[in-house]
Structures are given as structure tokens and as C-alpha cells.
Amino acid sequence: MTVTGSFDPALAGSRWPGADFIRQRAMKLLDGVVALWIFAGGIVLIEPSPYEVMFLLVLPVAIVAGLGLYRSTFGLLAILMCFTPFALIACLQVRIAPLNDALIFTAVTIFLLLTSYFVANYVAEATEKRFRVIMGAYTVIAVILSIIGTLAYLRIMPGADFFLRYDRAKATFKDPNVYAPFLVLPAMFALQRVLLGRAWQAVFAAGVYLVLFVGVFVSFSRGGWGHFAASSIITLALVFMLESNARDKVRILMMTLIGAGLLVVALGGLLSMPQVGRFFEQRASSQNYDTGETGRFGRQGYALELAIDHPLGIGPGEFSRMRIVEEPHNVYMSVLHVYGWGGGLMYYILVALTLWKGVGTVLRPSPYRLMAIPVLATFSMVVAESAIIDSDHWRHFYLLIGLIWGLSTAIRNDPRAATYRNHMLI
């Protein structure tokens, strides 16, 4: 196993009679606190969010438990270390936005990068077990939030307005456009189990997929709709080409036809409601805030001009206090003026390296490819959607990065080309 070092009480000068007992207890506790941390990722109403607070519990438990650190994940640590000074320098460039707000925003970004590094090493060390811990907690909170969002949209639950924004479901997120993409990853794992799992597993997974599909739909996020649909197509195509035999292919084709029919029926049922139908027609058509100098694409041009003129950046929150009050909604433009040219370059490297590692994990036969397919399908579409939205504070974006780096490390350290498939279906 390629480990650069793990926590050892003897090396820290803390070899005392209870050290081994404490470490063993921490090991047993670690998976539980990680599950609570992932669960907290579905509650993002303030910054710092409960997700960041819970990580302050996860990190010391992981250190005491002796979590291993892998050489192949050092790229993430290097990006974090290079990104931090550029981002802090950009913070100091703010002129209108409060410096405290800018510092908090940047601190959250750095913190989220650290969570990616943690997840990569956490998953690499005991991949199958820990991947199930993460996806189990993620799926539970995603299904709960999808049900809450749907019930709130239909206004058949108390306090429905709290879980809506502009009459669109957002659950416990600030914005429907963040809530919808959050639901995609567990839906992709459910879809994969529908395609390859045993009959009873496929039926249960189909129910999960349908619940999450409806949750995304009632967010009325056009980016979320496209993200869900494209990730589903990528997952289906990769499973069909890489992980299925002739018998599986026939089943997948049949399940695809049946599933598409059921989704059309579900969609038709939703659109039959007059309010839903009118809102869908409105959201599916071109929006006036997409065009013009102050529209989405006009703002992106202005953001690029600012970035070119300010190599050190202008800092977080500054753009919306200048000539145009709304953010550019393009993370590849935003990172240049929020974190400066250096910080923006580190962000580009992070995305490019993660995509490269993700593609590598999927193309290489391994026991972990079934875990990698839904993760890559989801991450690649987050990368694409980021051209029309600011995703640099999406908690699940950094989780996806950590999962891909962790899986890439696991594949390098495990010489097996395959194993019993049902063991690796999440």
C-alpha cells in the first residue's frame, strides 16, 4: 500500500497505556461521524454551514484514528497550498464589500478544498466500506430533502414557504439551482443498481431514482434538469459499454424503455396540474435575464474584463456591488476575479486533473469501476453546468473531487481487474 505516513502515538511521543484503546475507539467512531458530516451537507442555509462545523469533529477523530495519507493524493494538497496565498491576497483587494465577509467566503473555499483531500484519503484506505458509508448517508439526506421539496412545492406540508424560493423547491438549500444538482449523485447510483442489481434491489433503486427525479423537477432549475438528464445518459452508456455482458445489455435496453415510459408518465402527471404546466412552460422558454448587457451572458463578459484588468483579483462579493448587481453565474469567469489569476489557475488545474483521473478510473478495468461511473457522470456535468452557474461553494462538488481522487488511488493500489459485481454495487 502506498502510504506516505499515518498517525502513530509513539512518533508523537504519546505512547501511554491508553493510547491503543483510544485509537481503536476513534477508528470505530470515524465512520459514524463521517456519515453525520455527509448528512449535514444537505443543510446549507448559512455560511459557515453545519457541514463545515461537523468537519471540525471529523478531522480530529481521523487524526487520532491514524488515517493514512497517500502519495497519489498529494496533488490535491499541493493545489490547496498554492491556491491559499492567491485567494487571501485577492481578499485584501476588496474596496466595497466588507473585508470580514470576503475573508469568511475565502476561508470556506479553502476549507472545502481541505475536505476533498480528506475524502480522497479516507476513501482510498478502505474503499468499499467507506464508500458505502458516504453514499448511504448522502442517499438518505437526498431522499429526505427531495420529499420535503416536493411536498413543499405541492403545499401539502406545514411551513411550505420556508422550503421554497420563487415558488420553486429548494428544501434546506439557499437556492433551487444548488438543491437540484445535489440530488443527482445518489440518483445515478440508484440508476446503476436498477440496470445491474437483483430484482428486489432494482425495484427499490427505481423508487429512489423516481423520488429524486421528481425532486429535481420541482426545483424548476433548467441547469438541474439538464444535469440530471445528461448524467443519467452518461451513466447508462458507460454501464452498457463497460460493465455489462450480452445478457445484461438486453436487460438494460428493456429497463431503459420501461424506465423512460414511467418517467414520461410521471412527468405527464406533474404537467397535468395547471400551475405546474404553466411554470414548466415559463422555465423551459428563454428568460429575459439571460440576454442583454446586464443579462447572464453580458455579466460574464464584464466579469472577464474585470479579471483581465485585475491580476490579483477584486475579492469575493465585490462584483455584485459594482456596475452590475448580479453575479456572472460562470465559475470559470468568477474564480479569476474572486481569487486572482493565480487562484483561478489553481482552480482550472484542479478541475482538469480531477476529470483526467475520473476518466482514467472508468477506462481501467478494476473492482472499483462501478463506483467510479456514477461519480464521473455526475462530476463531468457539474463541470459543464459551472459555465452557467457559480459552483465554487457547492459542498458536493468538493465531495465528488475527493471521491474521484480516492478511487483513483484505490485502483492503483489494488491489482485486481474485477471482483464479484454485486459486492461493488452501491
N, C-alpha and C positions, 0 to 999 in steps of 0.2 A: 504494500500500500504506500502510495507516495505522499507521505505526511511530512511537513517541514517541522512540526513540533506540536505537542499538545500539553495542556496544563499538568504539571506534576508537583504536588505539595513539597516533595523533597528538594526540588530545584528552587522553590520559593522559600526554603528554609522553614517550612511549616509542617514538618513530619512530626506529628504528635499523635498519641494513641487514637484519637477520634477522627483523624483525617480521612482514612479509608472509608469509614462509616458515612461521614458527611458527603464524600464524593459519590458513593453508591446511591445515597438518598437523592442527591442532586440529579444523578442520571435518570432515576425513576421519575423525578419531578419534571424534568426538562420537557418531555413530550406533552405533558398536561399544560404547562404554561405556554408552550408554543401554540397549542390548539386554542387556548383562550386569546392569545395575541392575534392569531389569524381571524378568529371570530370577531374581535374588536375592529378589524379592518372594514367591517360593514357599517361602522358608525363614524361618519365624517361630517360633522356639523360645525366644528371649530378647529382652529389650529393653535397649538399642537392638539392632535386628536387623541382619543383613547388608544389608538394603535401605537402612537409614539410612547405614550405613558406605559402601556403594557410591555413594550420592548425594554424599558428600563428594568423590568423584572426578569425578562427572558435572558438578557445579557449576563448579569452576574451568575445566574443559575448555570448557564452554559459554560462560563469560565470555571466555576467550581466543579462542574461535571467533567471537565477536561476535554472539551470539544476540540477535535483535530483541525488543523489548518493545512490546506493542500496547496502545493506549488502551482497547480494549474488554475487556482482561483486568484493568484496574486495580481493578475491583470486588473481585476475589479478594485483591489486595494490601491494599486498604482493610480488608476483613474481617479479614485476618491481623493488621494493625496495631492494629485496635480490639480484637480478641479477646485479644491477648497480655497487656496490663496486667491485664484482669479475671482471666485464668487464673492469672497469677502472684500476684495478691492472694489468690485463693482458696487457692492453695498454702500460703500463710502461715497459714491458718486451721486447719491440721491440729493435733490435740491428741493423738491416739493413734498414728496412722500415722507412720512415720519421715519426717522432712522431706526427706531425700535421695531416698527413693522417690517422694514426691509431686512433687519437682522434676523427676526423670527422666521421670515419666509426662507431666507438662505439657510438658516440652521436646520429647518425642516428638510430642505433638499439634501443637505449633507447627511442628515440622519437617515433619510430614506436610502441613500446610496450605501450607508453602512448596513442597513437591513438586507440589502442584496448580497453583500459579502457574507453576512451571517448565514443567510438561507443557502447560499451555494455550498458552504462547508457543512452545514447541518444535514443537507440532503445527500451530499457526497459520502458521508460517513456510514450511514445506514439507509440506503436509498429506498428500498421497497417499503420498509416500516415507516419511515419518516415522511415519505411522500403521501402515504395513506393518512397520516396524522394531519398534514396540511390540507389535503383535498377533502378529507372528511369534515373538518371544521369549516372550510370555505363553502362546501356544498350546503351544509346546514344553514349557515347565515344567509347565503344567496337565496335559498328556497324560502326562508322566513321573510326576507325583505321583498321578494317577488310577490308573495301572498299579500303582505301588507300593502305594497304599492298597488296591486290590482284591486284589493278591497277598498282602498282609499280612493282610487280613481272612480270606482263604481259607487262611492259614497254609501257604503253599507257597513261602515265601522265608525265608532266614535272618534272625534278629533281628526277626521279625514284630511282637513285642510293643512294640518301640520306636515303631512307626508306628500303634499302636492306643491308644485310651483308652476304658475301659469296654467293651472288645470291639467298638468302633466305629472305622472307619478315620479317621485324622487326618493321615496322611503326615507331612510335616515342619512341621505346624502344632501349636499348643498344644491346640487343641480341634476336634472334628469339626464343630461349628457354625460355625467360621470356614473350615475347609477346604472344606466343600461349597459355600458361596457363591462362593469363589474360582474354582471351576471353571465358573461359569455364563457369564461373558462370552465366552470362546473358543467355548463350545458354541453360543451364539447366532449368532456369525459363521459357524460351521460349518453351522448350520441354514439361514441365509440363502443360503449357497452351494449347499446341497442344493436349495433352492427355485428358484434363478435361474441357477446355474452350468451350464457344459457337462457332458456326461455323465460324463466321467472325473473332473472336478472334484467333481461331485455324489457320486460313489461314494466318493472319498477323504474328502470332508467328512462323509459319513454315518458312516464308520468313526470319525472323530474325535468326532462327536456321541455315538455309541454308547459309546465308551470313557469319555467324560466323564459320560454318564448313569449308567453303572454305578458310576463313582467316587462320584458324589453319592449314589446309592442305598445303597452300603455304608457311608456315613458315618452312616446312620440318624438324620440330622438332619431333624426334621419341618419346620423352617423352610427348610432346604436343599431338601427335596423340593418344598415349595410354591413356593419361589423359582424353581427350575428349570422347573417346570411352567408357572407364570404368565408367566415371561419368554419361554418358548417360544411360548405362545399370543399374547402381545403382538407378538412378532417376526413370527410368521406372519400375524397380522391386518394389521399395518402394511405388510408387504411385499405382501400380497394387495391392499390398498386403494390403496396409493400408488405402488408400483413395478412393477406387472405389467400387461401388456396382456391381451387376451382369450385369446390362446394360452397365456400364462403362467398365467392363472387356472385353466385346465383342468389344466395340468401340476401346479400347486400342490395342487389338490384331489386329484389322483391320488397325488402324493407324500405328501400328508398321510395318506391312507388306508393306503398301503403302509407308511409310517413308523410310524404308530400300531400297525399289526399287528405289525411287527417288534419294537417296544418291548414290546408285550404278551407276545410270545413270549420275549423276553429276561427280562422281569420274571417270567414264569411259570417259566422255567428256574431263576432265582435262588431263587424261593419254594419250588421243589420240594425244595430242600435243607432238611432238618428244622430245623437250627439257625437258618438264615436266616428260615424261615417263622415260627418261634416269636418271634424277635426283632422281626420286622416287625409281628406282631400286637400285641406288647407296646408298641412305639413308636407304633403307629397309634392306640392307645387313649389315653384321658385319663390323665395322670400325676398321682400324688398331690402332687408338688411344685408343681403349678400352682394349687392351691386352698389356702384356709386363711390365717390371719394371717401365717404365715411362708412361704407359697407365693409363686409368681411374682407374682400379682396383689395379694396382701397386701403384699409388699415394695414394689411400685410405689406403693401408697397411702402407705406410711410414707415413701418417698423424697420424695413430693410434699409431705408435711407438713414434712419437714426443709428442703426447698428454700424453702418459704414462710417458715419461721422464720429462715432464714439467707440474707439477700440477697447477702452476699459469698461464699456457698458454704461448704462444710466441707472442701474439698480432696479430691484423689484418694486412694483407698484407705481413707478414713475410715469410709464407710458400713458396710463389711463387718466393722468392728471395734466396732460399736455394738450395738444390740439384736438385729439380725438379721445372721447371719454371711455370707449370700449377697448378691450384688449384685442390684439390682432388675430387671436384664435388660429395660430400656426406655431407650434412649439419650435420648429426649426428656425423661424424668424425670432421668436421670443427669447430663446436662450442666448442669442448673440447680444442683445441689448440688456438683458437681465443679468447675465453672468460675464459679459465681456467676450471678446474674441477667443481668449484662452479657454474660458469656461464653456463656450459654445463648441469649440473644437473637441474638448473632452467629452461633451455630450454626444457629438457625432461619432466619435470613436467608440463610445460605449454601445450605441445602437448598432453600429456596423459590426463590431466584434461579436455581439450577442446574436445577431442574425446569422453570422458565419458559423458560430458554434452550434446554433439551433439547427441549421441545415445539415451540418456535419453529424449531429446526433441522430437525425432522421434517416440519413442516407446510409449510415453504417449499421449493419445487422448487429443487434445486441438485445439482451433481455429487457432493456430499458426503452426501446423504441416506442412501445405502446404508451409509455408515459410522455415521451417527447412529442408525439404527433399532435395531441390537443394543445400542448403548451406552445409549440411553434405556430400552429394555425391561429391561435389567439394573439400571440405576440406580434406576428407579422402584420396582422390587421390593426393592432394598436399603433404600430409604426406608420401604417398608411393613414389611419384616421387622424394621427397627430398633425397632418398637413392642414387640417381644418379645425383643430381644437388644441387648447393648451393642456398637455397631459403630463407635464413635468412634476406634478404633485399627486398623480394617481398612485395610491398605495399599491394597488395590484400590479401596476406597471413594473415597479421595482421587485415585487414578488416574482413576476414572470422572469425577469432578468436573473434573479438568484436561482430559480428552478432550472433554467437552461444551463447556466454555468455548472450547477451541481450535477445535473445529468451528464453533461459533457465529461466531467471529472470521473463520474462513476463508470462510464463506458470505457474510458482509458484504463481504469484500474481493474476491470473485470474482463477477462479474456473470452468469456462465453459468447457465442454468436446468437444463442437463443436459449429459452427455457420453457417450461410448461406455461402456455399462454394465459390460462385463467388466473395464474398467480400474479401476473403483471397487469391485469385489467383493473383499473381503479374505479 
